[in-house]
Each structure stands twice: as structure tokens, then as C-alpha cells.
Amino acid sequence: MTELIRVVLADDHDVVRRGLAGLIESTDDLEVVGVARDGREAVELVREHRPHVAVMDLQMPVLDGVEATRAIVDGDTGTEVLVLTSFSDHARIDAAIEAGAVGYLLKDAEPEALLDGIRAVARGESPFDPRAARRLLTRAARSEGAGPPAASTLSPREAEVLRLVVDGLLNKQIAGRLGITERTVKAHLTSAYQRIGVADRTQAALWVQRHDLDAPGG
């Protein structure tokens, strides 16, 4: 029997929490193991239950979603964070990605898109809402036309990981090649995606080839 994907939800609105919990529990492959009203509760529930995925709102009391994400990632529980927020939260979204979130979806997404996003995170993928991804691509294009290329914003390690993606290596293989954990590889990839304005490995590989990323950092 396939293991259920365990999920912790974090949102400060009762209606949203109940709606999300009901949606997830209506599936055969997902289960809610904890529901948090603020970031601190989310961190505690993740430590207790060690779910596969934490679905994280960003604007919450006590501890916001960005700091909660950072605490979960630093806690090395094996839990991946999927941000679920509003389209206007650009600054917080960027901060959450920097803190280690592996993807983000918008609260007005179709229910099935959210469920698929949770499943994608559990598989080791990085789902991004198409509208938000388009914004990242537009922003990256503008930054390339107005100043230094986006490649210059990549850290040497992010550039190295991207080059290995182009070589066709999977996350596990990249981790072995570089002597780091798969979780660290995912964190580098997610950060790199955000910096260069792409949403997945295919777009990242095309970007690297287009920008001739030969040397560390660009």
C-alpha cells in the first residue's frame, strides 16, 4: 500500500484552514496531520509529526511564514515547504524562497492545482503558479536589459548545480557529485530558479544554455 503524503497546514484564517483541510482529506493519497494558526505552531507541528509537506501562509501572527519556513528548513526534519499566499505578496514570496521554500502557489488557484502542487513537492519537484512564474520571467528579462545579467546574481554553488542539471544529473546524483545532501541541492535549485526567473528544470537548462554559464557565478 502506498504511503500517504502527510501534510501540515498553516494559516491564520479559520475558514481557509478548514477549507484546505477538507479539500486535502477528500483525497485518497493525502492526509492532514496538523493544522496551525501561526508560524510558531507550524514549526512545532512539523517537529512533532515530520510531515512530507508543510503548506505555509506567509502573513501570520507570532511568527510569520518566512521565519517559520526558515526554522523548518534549518530543523532538518525532511519536511518541504510549499508557500500558499496571495499574488501581491511578492517581497514575502521572494523571502520565503530564500528561506528554503521549494515552491509557491496562489490562494485563488484551482483546488486540483493545489493538490497537484502538494504531490509535486512530495516528489521532489518545485511547483510555481504560472502567473507568478511569468512575473519572475518578466522581471528577469527586464533586469538583463537594464543591468548586469541575472547570472551574476547566482552564487558559485547555485551556478554549479545548474550546470549539472544541464548535464542531465538528478538531484541525488548532484548531491553525490558535490558532497552535499539532496535537500541542499533542492534549496540551491529553488533559489536559483527564483533568481533567474524560471519555474522548472527544463526552463533552467534552457536558460543556462542560452546564457553560456561556463564559469562559477556566471
Phi, psi and omega per residue, in radians:
M1 nan 2.298 -3.112
T2 -1.195 2.397 3.136
E3 -1.188 2.382 3.081
L4 -1.184 2.552 3.054
I5 -1.440 2.027 -3.088
R6 -1.533 2.373 -3.021
V7 -2.284 2.401 2.920
V8 -1.905 2.334 3.118
L9 -1.857 2.458 3.090
A10 -2.372 2.007 3.089
D11 -2.789 2.488 -3.076
D12 -1.546 0.023 3.109
H13 -1.822 2.152 -3.085
D14 -1.001 -0.787 -3.083
V15 -1.089 -0.739 3.140
V16 -1.129 -0.799 -3.139
R17 -1.032 -0.815 -3.105
R18 -1.156 -0.702 3.128
G19 -1.108 -0.780 3.127
L20 -1.129 -0.763 -3.138
A21 -1.077 -0.752 3.124
G22 -1.120 -0.697 3.122
L23 -1.093 -0.837 -3.104
I24 -1.149 -0.732 -3.113
E25 -1.222 -0.246 3.124
S26 -1.370 -0.107 -3.119
T27 -1.640 2.934 3.126
D28 -1.659 -0.257 -3.018
D29 -2.040 -0.015 -3.137
L30 -2.150 2.584 3.042
E31 -2.520 2.502 3.105
V32 -1.568 2.134 3.138
V33 -1.877 -0.077 3.115
G34 -2.979 2.531 3.134
V35 -2.274 2.182 -3.055
A36 -2.027 2.529 3.115
R37 -1.673 -0.207 3.119
D38 -2.690 3.024 -3.061
G39 -1.110 -0.642 -3.126
R40 -1.133 -0.762 3.096
E41 -1.074 -0.669 3.139
A42 -1.055 -0.803 3.140
V43 -1.075 -0.770 -3.135
E44 -1.116 -0.720 -3.139
L45 -1.173 -0.659 3.099
V46 -1.126 -0.745 3.116
R47 -1.102 -0.627 -3.104
E48 -1.322 -0.783 -2.990
H49 -1.782 -0.323 -3.106
R50 0.819 1.048 -3.125
P51 -1.247 2.927 3.056
H52 -1.257 -0.661 -3.023
V53 -2.393 2.422 2.953
A54 -1.959 2.089 3.091
V55 -1.596 1.994 -2.882
M56 -2.052 2.101 2.909
D57 -1.309 2.785 -3.096
L58 -1.811 -0.601 3.139
Q59 -1.664 1.693 -3.132
M60 -2.439 2.707 3.122
P61 -1.353 3.034 3.091
V62 1.181 -1.104 3.085
L63 -2.476 2.134 -3.075
D64 -1.314 3.002 -3.043
G65 -1.139 -0.523 3.129
V66 -1.154 -0.877 -3.125
E67 -1.192 -0.598 3.081
A68 -1.126 -0.724 3.085
T69 -1.039 -0.810 -3.137
R70 -1.053 -0.745 -3.134
A71 -1.137 -0.687 3.135
I72 -1.164 -0.793 3.139
V73 -1.122 -0.791 -3.139
D74 -1.149 -0.443 -3.117
G75 -1.308 -0.180 3.058
D76 0.921 0.861 3.129
T77 -1.545 -0.168 -3.057
G78 1.530 -0.016 -3.141
T79 -1.479 2.336 3.063
E80 -1.734 2.544 -3.087
V81 -1.844 2.212 3.032
L82 -1.950 2.041 3.133
V83 -1.352 2.359 3.050
L84 -2.252 1.883 -3.003
T85 -2.610 -2.993 -3.121
S86 -1.584 2.782 -3.076
F87 -1.129 -0.420 -3.070
S88 -1.416 -0.096 -3.057
D89 -1.469 0.741 -3.021
H90 -0.972 -0.875 -3.085
A91 -1.096 -0.760 -3.136
R92 -1.185 -0.654 3.101
I93 -1.049 -0.838 3.117
D94 -1.022 -0.743 -3.133
A95 -1.139 -0.659 3.137
A96 -1.166 -0.677 3.082
I97 -1.107 -0.746 3.092
E98 -1.064 -0.587 -3.115
A99 -1.341 -0.233 3.065
G100 2.149 0.039 3.056
A101 -1.088 2.511 -3.049
V102 -1.711 -0.055 3.111
G103 3.135 2.992 3.059
Y104 -2.639 2.521 3.082
L105 -2.194 2.809 -3.109
L106 -1.723 2.631 -3.045
K107 -1.163 -0.338 3.109
D108 -1.649 0.279 3.094
A109 -1.179 2.737 3.056
E110 -1.129 2.516 -3.129
P111 -0.888 -0.759 -3.107
E112 -1.163 -0.531 3.100
A113 -1.144 -0.673 3.097
L114 -1.157 -0.805 3.135
L115 -1.065 -0.760 3.108
D116 -1.122 -0.610 3.111
G117 -1.126 -0.731 3.100
I118 -1.101 -0.756 3.111
R119 -1.103 -0.692 3.137
A120 -1.104 -0.747 3.111
V121 -1.072 -0.740 3.132
A122 -1.102 -0.473 3.105
R123 -1.459 -0.075 -3.132
G124 1.662 0.232 3.138
E125 -1.672 3.025 -3.110
S126 -2.188 1.541 -3.113
P127 -1.333 2.399 3.069
F128 -2.265 2.398 3.048
D129 -1.035 2.315 -3.082
P130 -0.966 -0.671 -3.136
R131 -1.159 -0.716 3.129
A132 -1.210 -0.667 3.101
A133 -1.105 -0.675 3.110
R134 -1.084 -0.676 3.100
R135 -1.085 -0.715 3.129
L136 -1.115 -0.738 3.127
L137 -1.105 -0.736 3.128
T138 -1.118 -0.760 -3.139
R139 -1.118 -0.704 3.130
A140 -1.130 -0.710 3.137
A141 -1.111 -0.725 3.131
R142 -1.138 -0.699 -3.119
S143 -1.170 -0.589 3.110
E144 -1.205 -0.597 -3.140
G145 -1.366 -0.417 -3.021
A146 -1.794 -0.199 -3.057
G147 -2.893 -2.644 -3.134
P148 -1.048 2.564 3.129
P149 -1.074 2.654 -3.119
A150 -1.004 -0.505 -3.134
A151 -1.013 -0.497 -3.108
S152 -1.220 -0.278 3.127
T153 -1.535 -0.176 3.133
L154 -1.313 2.477 3.006
S155 -1.308 2.788 3.105
P156 -0.966 -0.681 -3.132
R157 -1.209 -0.702 3.103
E158 -1.073 -0.743 3.124
A159 -1.108 -0.692 -3.141
E160 -1.120 -0.766 3.125
V161 -1.107 -0.733 3.134
L162 -1.090 -0.691 3.131
R163 -1.119 -0.620 3.123
L164 -1.259 -0.532 3.032
V165 -1.077 -0.760 3.112
V166 -1.072 -0.597 3.119
D167 -1.274 -0.083 3.077
G168 1.583 0.187 -3.124
L169 -1.354 2.477 3.033
L170 -1.413 2.909 -3.101
N171 -0.974 -0.723 -3.127
K172 -1.111 -0.700 3.127
Q173 -1.203 -0.673 3.100
I174 -1.105 -0.737 3.131
A175 -1.046 -0.779 3.127
G176 -1.138 -0.693 -3.133
R177 -1.126 -0.673 -3.049
L178 -1.697 -0.131 3.137
G179 1.265 0.606 3.116
I180 -2.237 3.037 -3.120
T181 -1.460 2.783 3.065
E182 -1.055 -0.638 3.131
R183 -1.073 -0.695 3.108
T184 -1.174 -0.669 3.072
V185 -1.036 -0.815 3.131
K186 -1.040 -0.724 -3.133
A187 -1.110 -0.742 3.109
H188 -1.114 -0.736 -3.130
L189 -1.138 -0.774 -3.126
T190 -1.086 -0.751 3.111
S191 -1.120 -0.736 3.139
A192 -1.131 -0.736 3.093
Y193 -0.970 -0.791 -3.100
Q194 -1.143 -0.690 -3.103
R195 -1.172 -0.698 -3.057
I196 -1.706 -0.087 3.036
G197 1.376 0.768 3.063
V198 -2.184 2.926 -3.036
A199 -2.009 -0.232 -3.100
D200 -2.737 -3.141 -3.064
R201 -1.128 -0.669 -3.123
T202 -1.103 -0.840 3.110
Q203 -1.094 -0.660 3.132
A204 -1.119 -0.749 3.137
A205 -1.101 -0.743 3.100
L206 -1.101 -0.697 3.136
W207 -1.096 -0.784 -3.128
V208 -1.073 -0.784 3.140
Q209 -1.118 -0.675 -3.118
R210 -1.200 -0.552 -3.083
H211 -1.744 0.059 3.050
D212 0.906 1.045 -3.058
L213 -1.410 1.415 -3.048
D214 -1.623 -0.596 -3.048
A215 -1.938 2.608 3.114
P216 -0.924 2.322 3.095
G217 1.434 -0.001 3.079
G218 2.245 nan nan
